[in-house]
Amino acid sequence: MRLSRAFVCLIVVAGCDRAPTPIEVVDRGWQAHARLVAAGEHAPTCAAAGVAMQGVFDRERPAFVAALALERDKAKLEEVRAYLEAHDAEYRDLETRTEALDARCAGDAGVTAVFAKLELPDGS
C-alpha cells in the first residue's frame, strides 16, 4: 500500500505535536546522560573527554532541561515512580559509570564543568 505524501506529512506532524509523556522525558534524559558518559569513557584523555562530553551536552541539553523540570514537579515525578523503580538496575549502572568517570577525571576542568552543568542544565 502506498501512502500519499500529504498523508505521510500529516502523520509526522501529528506525531510531533504532542508533548512527551513523563516516562518519555525520563528515558530521553537517561539516554542523553548515557551518551554523555560514553563520550567521556571513550575519549583517550580527560581533556578530550571534557570536549566530547561538552559536545553531547550541547546537543542533548533539551533532554537534560526537561528531565530536571520533571524532577522538580512532584506530581509528574510521582507518575513515573513505578517506572523508575522497575528500571533501578539500569539507572544504578549509569550512576556507577558516571561516578567512575568523575573520579578518573576529577582534576580536569572540562569534565568537572560538564558534570556541574548536568546539575542545572537550565542555567538556574
DSSP file (Angstrom, degrees, kcal/mol; ACC not computed):
  #  RESIDUE AA STRUCTURE BP1 BP2  ACC     N-H-->O    O-->H-N    N-H-->O    O-->H-N    TCO  KAPPA ALPHA  PHI   PSI    X-CA   Y-CA   Z-CA
    1    1 A M              0   0    0      0, 0.0     2,-0.5     0, 0.0     0, 0.0   0.000 360.0 360.0 360.0 133.0    0.0    0.0    0.0
    2    2 A R        -     0   0    0      0, 0.0     2,-0.3     0, 0.0     0, 0.0  -0.888 360.0-148.0-106.0 124.4    1.3    3.4   -1.0
    3    3 A L        -     0   0    0     -2,-0.5     2,-0.1     1,-0.1     0, 0.0  -0.665  23.2-111.7 -89.5 143.7    0.6    6.4    1.2
    4    4 A S     >  -     0   0    0     -2,-0.3     4,-2.3     1,-0.1     5,-0.2  -0.392  24.0-118.9 -69.9 152.6    0.2    9.8   -0.3
    5    5 A R  H  > S+     0   0    0      1,-0.2     4,-2.4     2,-0.2     5,-0.2   0.882 114.6  53.3 -59.7 -40.0    2.9   12.3    0.6
    6    6 A A  H  > S+     0   0    0      2,-0.2     4,-2.2     1,-0.2    -1,-0.2   0.893 108.4  49.7 -63.7 -40.0    0.4   14.6    2.2
    7    7 A F  H  > S+     0   0    0      2,-0.2     4,-2.3     1,-0.2    -2,-0.2   0.917 110.7  49.5 -66.2 -42.8   -0.9   11.7    4.5
    8    8 A V  H  X S+     0   0    0     -4,-2.3     4,-2.4     1,-0.2    -2,-0.2   0.921 111.4  49.5 -61.0 -44.2    2.7   10.8    5.5
    9    9 A C  H  X S+     0   0    0     -4,-2.4     4,-2.8     1,-0.2     5,-0.2   0.899 109.3  52.3 -61.8 -40.4    3.4   14.5    6.3
   10   10 A L  H  X S+     0   0    0     -4,-2.2     4,-2.7     2,-0.2    -1,-0.2   0.910 109.6  48.9 -62.5 -42.8    0.2   14.7    8.4
   11   11 A I  H  X S+     0   0    0     -4,-2.3     4,-2.2     2,-0.2    -2,-0.2   0.930 113.0  47.4 -62.7 -45.7    1.2   11.6   10.4
   12   12 A V  H  X S+     0   0    0     -4,-2.4     4,-1.3     2,-0.2    -2,-0.2   0.931 115.0  45.2 -62.6 -46.6    4.7   13.0   11.0
   13   13 A V  H  X S+     0   0    0     -4,-2.8     4,-1.1     1,-0.2     3,-0.3   0.916 112.5  50.9 -65.0 -43.8    3.4   16.4   12.0
   14   14 A A  H  X S+     0   0    0     -4,-2.7     4,-0.6     1,-0.2     3,-0.5   0.888 109.0  52.1 -62.5 -38.7    0.7   15.0   14.2
   15   15 A G  H  < S+     0   0    0     -4,-2.2     3,-0.3     1,-0.2    -1,-0.2   0.795 110.2  48.5 -67.8 -28.1    3.2   12.8   16.0
   16   16 A C  H  < S+     0   0    0     -4,-1.3    -1,-0.2    -3,-0.3    -2,-0.2   0.636  97.6  70.6 -86.7 -15.3    5.5   15.7   16.7
   17   17 A D  H  < S+     0   0    0     -4,-1.1     2,-0.2    -3,-0.5    -1,-0.2   0.721  80.5  85.6 -78.1 -20.9    2.7   18.0   18.1
   18   18 A R  S  < S-     0   0    0     -4,-0.6     3,-0.1    -3,-0.3     0, 0.0  -0.524  82.0-115.1 -85.4 149.5    2.1   16.1   21.3
   19   19 A A        -     0   0    0     -2,-0.2    -1,-0.1     1,-0.1    -2,-0.1  -0.505  39.5-100.0 -75.5 148.2    4.2   16.7   24.4
   20   20 A P        -     0   0    0      0, 0.0    -1,-0.1     0, 0.0     0, 0.0  -0.365  37.5-113.2 -67.0 149.0    6.3   13.8   25.6
   21   21 A T     >  -     0   0    0      1,-0.1     4,-2.3    -3,-0.1     5,-0.2  -0.355  30.6-105.2 -72.4 161.5    4.9   11.7   28.5
   22   22 A P  H  > S+     0   0    0      0, 0.0     4,-2.4     0, 0.0     5,-0.1   0.879 123.8  52.7 -57.0 -36.8    6.8   11.8   31.8
   23   23 A I  H  > S+     0   0    0      2,-0.2     4,-2.8     1,-0.2     5,-0.2   0.908 108.0  50.3 -66.0 -40.3    8.2    8.4   31.0
   24   24 A E  H  > S+     0   0    0      2,-0.2     4,-2.7     1,-0.2     5,-0.2   0.892 109.6  51.7 -63.1 -38.2    9.5    9.6   27.7
   25   25 A V  H  X S+     0   0    0     -4,-2.3     4,-2.4     2,-0.2    -2,-0.2   0.932 110.8  47.9 -62.7 -45.6   11.1   12.5   29.4
   26   26 A V  H  X S+     0   0    0     -4,-2.4     4,-2.6     2,-0.2     5,-0.2   0.948 113.5  47.3 -59.5 -49.9   12.8   10.2   31.9
   27   27 A D  H  X S+     0   0    0     -4,-2.8     4,-2.7     1,-0.2     5,-0.2   0.915 112.4  48.6 -60.4 -44.6   14.0    7.9   29.1
   28   28 A R  H  X S+     0   0    0     -4,-2.7     4,-2.4     2,-0.2    -1,-0.2   0.907 112.2  49.7 -63.6 -40.7   15.3   10.8   27.0
   29   29 A G  H  X S+     0   0    0     -4,-2.4     4,-2.3    -5,-0.2    -2,-0.2   0.925 113.8  44.3 -63.3 -45.1   17.1   12.2   29.9
   30   30 A W  H  X S+     0   0    0     -4,-2.6     4,-2.5     2,-0.2    -2,-0.2   0.875 113.2  51.1 -69.5 -37.1   18.8    9.0   30.9
   31   31 A Q  H  X S+     0   0    0     -4,-2.7     4,-2.3    -5,-0.2    -2,-0.2   0.911 111.4  48.2 -64.9 -41.2   19.7    8.2   27.2
   32   32 A A  H  X S+     0   0    0     -4,-2.4     4,-2.3    -5,-0.2    -2,-0.2   0.916 111.7  49.8 -63.5 -42.8   21.3   11.6   26.9
   33   33 A H  H  X S+     0   0    0     -4,-2.3     4,-2.6     1,-0.2    -2,-0.2   0.908 109.8  51.3 -61.9 -42.0   23.1   11.1   30.1
   34   34 A A  H  X S+     0   0    0     -4,-2.5     4,-2.6     1,-0.2    -1,-0.2   0.900 110.1  49.0 -63.0 -41.0   24.3    7.7   28.9
   35   35 A R  H  X S+     0   0    0     -4,-2.3     4,-2.0     2,-0.2    -1,-0.2   0.891 111.2  50.7 -65.2 -38.4   25.6    9.2   25.6
   36   36 A L  H  X S+     0   0    0     -4,-2.3     4,-1.7     2,-0.2    -2,-0.2   0.937 113.2  44.3 -64.7 -47.3   27.4   11.9   27.6
   37   37 A V  H  X S+     0   0    0     -4,-2.6     4,-2.9     1,-0.2     5,-0.2   0.915 111.8  53.3 -64.8 -42.8   29.1    9.4   29.9
   38   38 A A  H  X S+     0   0    0     -4,-2.6     4,-2.3     1,-0.2    -1,-0.2   0.889 105.4  54.9 -59.9 -38.8   30.0    7.1   27.0
   39   39 A A  H  X S+     0   0    0     -4,-2.0     4,-0.6     1,-0.2    -1,-0.2   0.917 112.1  43.6 -60.8 -42.4   31.6   10.1   25.2
   40   40 A G  H >< S+     0   0    0     -4,-1.7     3,-0.7     1,-0.2    -2,-0.2   0.902 112.6  51.9 -68.3 -41.6   33.8   10.7   28.2
   41   41 A E  H 3< S+     0   0    0     -4,-2.9    -2,-0.2     1,-0.2    -1,-0.2   0.852 111.4  47.0 -63.6 -35.2   34.6    7.0   28.7
   42   42 A H  H 3< S+     0   0    0     -4,-2.3    -1,-0.2    -5,-0.2    -2,-0.2   0.547  87.7 104.8 -88.2  -6.9   35.7    6.5   25.1
   43   43 A A  S << S-     0   0    0     -3,-0.7     6,-0.1    -4,-0.6    -3,-0.0  -0.497  72.3-133.3 -74.6 144.6   37.9    9.6   25.0
   44   44 A P  S    S+     0   0    0      0, 0.0     2,-0.3     0, 0.0    -1,-0.1   0.765  85.8  19.6 -71.6 -24.8   41.7    8.9   25.1
   45   45 A T  S  > S-     0   0    0      1,-0.1     4,-2.1    -5,-0.0     5,-0.1  -0.907  79.9-111.7-137.8 165.3   42.4   11.6   27.8
   46   46 A C  H  > S+     0   0    0     -2,-0.3     4,-2.4     2,-0.2     5,-0.2   0.871 118.5  55.2 -66.8 -35.3   40.4   13.5   30.3
   47   47 A A  H  > S+     0   0    0      1,-0.2     4,-1.6     2,-0.2    -1,-0.2   0.927 110.7  44.8 -62.2 -43.3   40.9   16.7   28.4
   48   48 A A  H  > S+     0   0    0      1,-0.2     4,-2.6     2,-0.2    -1,-0.2   0.850 109.5  57.4 -67.7 -33.5   39.4   15.0   25.3
   49   49 A A  H  X S+     0   0    0     -4,-2.1     4,-3.1     2,-0.2     5,-0.3   0.924 104.2  51.6 -62.2 -44.2   36.6   13.6   27.5
   50   50 A G  H  X S+     0   0    0     -4,-2.4     4,-2.1     1,-0.2    -1,-0.2   0.911 112.0  46.1 -59.5 -43.2   35.6   17.1   28.6
   51   51 A V  H  X S+     0   0    0     -4,-1.6     4,-1.9     2,-0.2    -2,-0.2   0.933 115.0  46.3 -64.8 -46.8   35.4   18.3   25.0
   52   52 A A  H  X S+     0   0    0     -4,-2.6     4,-1.9     1,-0.2    -2,-0.2   0.914 113.4  49.1 -63.5 -42.9   33.5   15.3   23.9
   53   53 A M  H  X S+     0   0    0     -4,-3.1     4,-2.9     1,-0.2    -1,-0.2   0.880 107.7  54.5 -65.4 -38.0   31.1   15.5   26.8
   54   54 A Q  H  X S+     0   0    0     -4,-2.1     4,-2.7    -5,-0.3    -1,-0.2   0.898 106.4  52.7 -62.8 -39.3   30.5   19.2   26.2
   55   55 A G  H  X S+     0   0    0     -4,-1.9     4,-2.0     2,-0.2    -1,-0.2   0.916 111.4  45.4 -61.6 -43.6   29.5   18.4   22.6
   56   56 A V  H  X S+     0   0    0     -4,-1.9     4,-2.8     2,-0.2    -2,-0.2   0.924 112.0  52.5 -65.3 -43.7   27.0   15.8   23.8
   57   57 A F  H  X S+     0   0    0     -4,-2.9     4,-1.0     1,-0.2    -2,-0.2   0.930 109.0  49.8 -57.7 -45.6   25.7   18.2   26.5
   58   58 A D  H  < S+     0   0    0     -4,-2.7     3,-0.4     1,-0.2    -1,-0.2   0.914 116.0  41.9 -60.5 -43.8   25.2   21.0   23.9
   59   59 A R  H  < S+     0   0    0     -4,-2.0    -1,-0.2     1,-0.2    -2,-0.2   0.864 122.8  38.6 -70.7 -36.1   23.2   18.6   21.6
   60   60 A E  H >X S+     0   0    0     -4,-2.8     4,-1.6     1,-0.2     3,-1.3   0.360  79.2 113.4 -98.7   3.8   21.2   16.9   24.3
   61   61 A R  H 3X S+     0   0    0     -4,-1.0     4,-2.8    -3,-0.4     5,-0.2   0.842  72.3  58.0 -49.8 -43.7   20.6   20.0   26.5
   62   62 A P  H 3> S+     0   0    0      0, 0.0     4,-2.4     0, 0.0    -1,-0.3   0.878 106.2  50.3 -57.1 -36.0   16.8   20.0   25.9
   63   63 A A  H <> S+     0   0    0     -3,-1.3     4,-2.1     2,-0.2    -2,-0.2   0.896 111.7  47.5 -67.5 -39.4   16.6   16.4   27.3
   64   64 A F  H  X S+     0   0    0     -4,-1.6     4,-2.1     2,-0.2    -1,-0.2   0.907 112.7  48.7 -67.7 -41.2   18.5   17.4   30.4
   65   65 A V  H  X S+     0   0    0     -4,-2.8     4,-2.4    -5,-0.2    -2,-0.2   0.925 112.1  48.5 -64.4 -44.8   16.4   20.5   30.9
   66   66 A A  H  X S+     0   0    0     -4,-2.4     4,-2.2    -5,-0.2    -1,-0.2   0.896 110.8  51.0 -63.3 -40.2   13.1   18.5   30.5
   67   67 A A  H  X S+     0   0    0     -4,-2.1     4,-2.3     2,-0.2    -1,-0.2   0.897 110.4  49.1 -65.3 -39.7   14.4   15.8   32.9
   68   68 A L  H  X S+     0   0    0     -4,-2.1     4,-1.8     2,-0.2    -2,-0.2   0.912 109.8  51.6 -65.0 -41.9   15.2   18.5   35.5
   69   69 A A  H  X S+     0   0    0     -4,-2.4     4,-0.8     1,-0.2    -2,-0.2   0.904 110.8  48.5 -61.5 -40.8   11.8   20.1   35.1
   70   70 A L  H >< S+     0   0    0     -4,-2.2     3,-0.8     1,-0.2     7,-0.4   0.911 108.4  54.1 -64.7 -41.7   10.2   16.7   35.7
   71   71 A E  H 3< S+     0   0    0     -4,-2.3    -1,-0.2     1,-0.3    -2,-0.2   0.842 108.8  49.4 -60.9 -33.5   12.3   16.1   38.7
   72   72 A R  H 3< S+     0   0    0     -4,-1.8     2,-1.0    -5,-0.1    -1,-0.3   0.643  95.3  79.9 -81.0 -15.5   11.1   19.4   40.2
   73   73 A D    <X  -     0   0    0     -4,-0.8     4,-2.7    -3,-0.8     5,-0.2  -0.800  64.1-167.2 -97.1  99.2    7.5   18.6   39.5
   74   74 A K  H  > S+     0   0    0     -2,-1.0     4,-2.0     1,-0.2    -1,-0.2   0.836  84.5  52.6 -59.3 -36.1    6.5   16.3   42.4
   75   75 A A  H  > S+     0   0    0      2,-0.2     4,-1.3     1,-0.2    -1,-0.2   0.937 113.5  42.2 -66.6 -45.9    3.2   15.3   40.8
   76   76 A K  H  > S+     0   0    0      1,-0.2     4,-1.0     2,-0.2    -2,-0.2   0.873 112.2  55.0 -68.7 -35.7    4.8   14.2   37.5
   77   77 A L  H >< S+     0   0    0     -4,-2.7     3,-0.6    -7,-0.4     4,-0.5   0.889 105.0  53.4 -63.9 -37.7    7.7   12.6   39.3
   78   78 A E  H >< S+     0   0    0     -4,-2.0     3,-0.8    -5,-0.2     4,-0.4   0.851 101.0  61.7 -64.3 -33.2    5.1   10.5   41.2
   79   79 A E  H 3< S+     0   0    0     -4,-1.3    -1,-0.2     1,-0.2     4,-0.2   0.809 111.5  37.8 -61.5 -29.7    3.7    9.4   37.9
   80   80 A V  T <X S+     0   0    0     -4,-1.0     4,-2.9    -3,-0.6     5,-0.2   0.383  85.2 102.5-104.5   3.5    7.0    7.8   36.9
   81   81 A R  H <> S+     0   0    0     -3,-0.8     4,-2.6    -4,-0.5     5,-0.2   0.922  84.3  46.5 -54.5 -49.2    7.9    6.4   40.3
   82   82 A A  H  > S+     0   0    0     -4,-0.4     4,-2.1     1,-0.2    -1,-0.2   0.893 112.9  50.7 -61.9 -39.4    6.9    2.8   39.5
   83   83 A Y  H  > S+     0   0    0     -4,-0.2     4,-1.2     2,-0.2    -1,-0.2   0.923 110.9  48.4 -63.8 -44.7    8.8    3.1   36.1
   84   84 A L  H  < S+     0   0    0     -4,-2.9     3,-0.4     1,-0.2    -2,-0.2   0.909 111.4  49.9 -62.6 -42.2   11.9    4.3   37.8
   85   85 A E  H >< S+     0   0    0     -4,-2.6     3,-1.1    -5,-0.2    -1,-0.2   0.878 108.2  53.2 -64.7 -36.8   11.8    1.6   40.4
   86   86 A A  H 3< S+     0   0    0     -4,-2.1    -1,-0.2     1,-0.2    -2,-0.2   0.756 115.8  40.1 -69.4 -23.6   11.3   -1.1   37.7
   87   87 A H  T 3X S+     0   0    0     -4,-1.2     4,-1.9    -3,-0.4     3,-0.4   0.077  78.2 120.7-111.3  21.7   14.5    0.2   35.9
   88   88 A D  H <> S+     0   0    0     -3,-1.1     4,-2.6     1,-0.2     5,-0.2   0.866  70.3  55.4 -56.4 -42.2   16.5    0.8   39.0
   89   89 A A  H  > S+     0   0    0     -4,-0.2     4,-2.0     1,-0.2    -1,-0.2   0.900 108.0  48.9 -61.8 -40.9   19.4   -1.5   38.0
   90   90 A E  H  > S+     0   0    0     -3,-0.4     4,-1.9     1,-0.2    -1,-0.2   0.921 113.5  46.4 -63.4 -43.6   19.9    0.3   34.7
   91   91 A Y  H  X S+     0   0    0     -4,-1.9     4,-2.2     1,-0.2    -2,-0.2   0.860 110.0  53.1 -70.1 -35.0   20.0    3.6   36.4
   92   92 A R  H  X S+     0   0    0     -4,-2.6     4,-2.5     2,-0.2    -1,-0.2   0.887 106.9  53.4 -65.9 -38.2   22.4    2.4   39.1
   93   93 A D  H  X S+     0   0    0     -4,-2.0     4,-2.3     2,-0.2    -2,-0.2   0.928 110.1  46.7 -61.4 -44.7   24.7    1.1   36.4
   94   94 A L  H  X S+     0   0    0     -4,-1.9     4,-2.5     1,-0.2    -2,-0.2   0.891 111.3  52.0 -64.9 -38.7   24.7    4.6   34.7
   95   95 A E  H  X S+     0   0    0     -4,-2.2     4,-2.6     2,-0.2    -2,-0.2   0.908 109.4  49.8 -62.9 -41.9   25.3    6.2   38.1
   96   96 A T  H  X S+     0   0    0     -4,-2.5     4,-2.2     2,-0.2    -2,-0.2   0.914 111.9  47.6 -62.6 -44.1   28.3    3.9   38.7
   97   97 A R  H  X S+     0   0    0     -4,-2.3     4,-2.3     2,-0.2    -2,-0.2   0.893 111.7  51.0 -64.1 -40.0   29.8    4.7   35.3
   98   98 A T  H  X S+     0   0    0     -4,-2.5     4,-2.6     1,-0.2    -2,-0.2   0.929 111.0  47.8 -63.3 -45.7   29.2    8.4   36.0
   99   99 A E  H  X S+     0   0    0     -4,-2.6     4,-2.5     1,-0.2    -1,-0.2   0.883 111.0  51.5 -63.8 -38.9   31.0    8.2   39.3
  100  100 A A  H  X S+     0   0    0     -4,-2.2     4,-2.6     2,-0.2    -1,-0.2   0.919 112.3  45.4 -64.6 -43.6   33.9    6.3   37.8
  101  101 A L  H  X S+     0   0    0     -4,-2.3     4,-2.3     2,-0.2    -2,-0.2   0.912 112.6  51.4 -65.4 -42.3   34.4    8.9   35.1
  102  102 A D  H  < S+     0   0    0     -4,-2.6    -2,-0.2     1,-0.2    -1,-0.2   0.906 113.0  45.5 -60.8 -42.6   34.1   11.7   37.6
  103  103 A A  H >< S+     0   0    0     -4,-2.5     3,-1.0     1,-0.2    -2,-0.2   0.909 112.8  50.1 -67.7 -42.4   36.7   10.1   39.8
  104  104 A R  H 3< S+     0   0    0     -4,-2.6     3,-0.2     1,-0.2    -2,-0.2   0.875 123.4  30.5 -64.1 -37.4   39.1    9.3   36.9
  105  105 A C  T >< S+     0   0    0     -4,-2.3     3,-2.0    -5,-0.2     7,-0.3  -0.015  77.6 127.8-113.3  29.3   38.9   12.9   35.6
  106  106 A A  T <  S+     0   0    0     -3,-1.0    -1,-0.2     1,-0.3    -2,-0.1   0.793  75.1  51.8 -57.8 -29.7   38.3   14.8   38.8
  107  107 A G  T 3  S+     0   0    0     -3,-0.2     2,-0.6    -4,-0.2    -1,-0.3   0.478  86.7  99.0 -86.9  -1.6   41.2   17.1   38.1
  108  108 A D    <>  -     0   0    0     -3,-2.0     4,-2.4     1,-0.2     5,-0.2  -0.770  60.1-156.1 -93.3 121.4   40.0   18.0   34.6
  109  109 A A  H  > S+     0   0    0     -2,-0.6     4,-2.4     1,-0.2    -1,-0.2   0.850  91.9  54.1 -63.2 -36.1   38.2   21.4   34.4
  110  110 A G  H  > S+     0   0    0      2,-0.2     4,-2.0     1,-0.2    -1,-0.2   0.932 111.4  43.1 -66.0 -46.3   36.3   20.5   31.3
  111  111 A V  H  > S+     0   0    0      2,-0.2     4,-2.5     1,-0.2     5,-0.2   0.930 115.0  50.5 -64.4 -45.6   34.8   17.2   32.7
  112  112 A T  H  X S+     0   0    0     -4,-2.4     4,-2.1    -7,-0.3    -2,-0.2   0.895 109.5  51.6 -59.3 -41.3   34.1   18.9   36.0
  113  113 A A  H  X S+     0   0    0     -4,-2.4     4,-2.1     2,-0.2    -1,-0.2   0.903 109.5  48.8 -64.4 -41.9   32.3   21.8   34.2
  114  114 A V  H  X S+     0   0    0     -4,-2.0     4,-1.7     2,-0.2    -2,-0.2   0.931 110.8  50.0 -65.7 -44.0   30.1   19.4   32.2
  115  115 A F  H  X S+     0   0    0     -4,-2.5     4,-0.9     1,-0.2    -1,-0.2   0.888 110.0  51.8 -61.6 -37.0   29.1   17.5   35.3
  116  116 A A  H >X S+     0   0    0     -4,-2.1     4,-0.9     1,-0.2     3,-0.7   0.896 106.4  53.9 -64.4 -39.0   28.3   20.8   37.0
  117  117 A K  H 3< S+     0   0    0     -4,-2.1     3,-0.3     1,-0.2     6,-0.2   0.829  99.7  62.3 -64.6 -31.3   26.1   21.7   34.0
  118  118 A L  H 3< S+     0   0    0     -4,-1.7    -1,-0.2     1,-0.2    -2,-0.2   0.824  98.1  57.5 -63.2 -30.1   24.2   18.5   34.4
  119  119 A E  H << S+     0   0    0     -4,-0.9    -1,-0.2    -3,-0.7    -2,-0.2   0.866 127.7  13.7 -68.2 -35.9   23.1   19.6   37.9
  120  120 A L  S >< S+     0   0    0     -4,-0.9     3,-2.1    -3,-0.3    -1,-0.3  -0.528  70.0 162.7-139.1  68.4   21.5   22.8   36.5
  121  121 A P  T 3  S+     0   0    0      0, 0.0   -56,-0.2     0, 0.0    -3,-0.1   0.701  76.6  60.4 -65.2 -18.2   21.2   22.4   32.7
  122  122 A D  T 3  S-     0   0    0    -58,-0.1    -4,-0.1   -57,-0.1    -5,-0.0   0.455 113.0-118.0 -87.6  -0.1   18.6   25.2   32.5
  123  123 A G    <         0   0    0     -3,-2.1    -3,-0.0    -6,-0.2    -6,-0.0   0.545 360.0 360.0  79.6   7.1   21.2   27.6   34.0
  124  124 A S              0   0    0      0, 0.0    -1,-0.1     0, 0.0    -4,-0.0   0.506 360.0 360.0 -76.5 360.0   19.1   28.3   37.1
